[in-house]
């Protein structure tokens, strides 16, 4: 069956920004912004009255990944720069990669759902091209299991809102657990 890819023209980052901002700027005071050199989340402060979710250049996969992190972050995390998470750049050791994988299971499972709803292919990311280790089999299995669990029990509310809006606008499929298997990665 393969990962679902929408048969129509791929959505643009600008279209996704407009949809996200329409859904969440007024309700969650959060704006999605492309064109950044590196992804970054900045909470509202004295210089800006809304939260800013920056994604890399004009990469749709970067936008979907950063949105996934935002969808999972709780109230306290959304008040911290980059949600208060640590980040070791590309070139992580095997131990650092294992820590990275532990915190990336849920965001990547949400990203997978967002990708399917957006008609885009999802790519599991180890985000460690120059490091000792790539994505482990256990990481891939955990992301699949979490994505399937989201089908059964539901996505976090903000993710569900965006998935439903994408499905409504694009006619992409509803959640089907078989779309979230190792064969689909």
Protein Blocks (a to p, Z undefined) as FASTA:
>chain_A
ZZaddfbdcddfklmmmmmmmmmmmmnopacdehiabdcdddddfkbcbdcdddehjafk
lmmmmmmmmmmpcfklmmpghhlpacddehiafklmmmmmmmmmmmmmmmmmmmmmnopa
cdddehlmkbmbdcdfklmmmmmmmmmmmmmnopafklmmmmmmmmmmnopacddfklmc
fklZZ
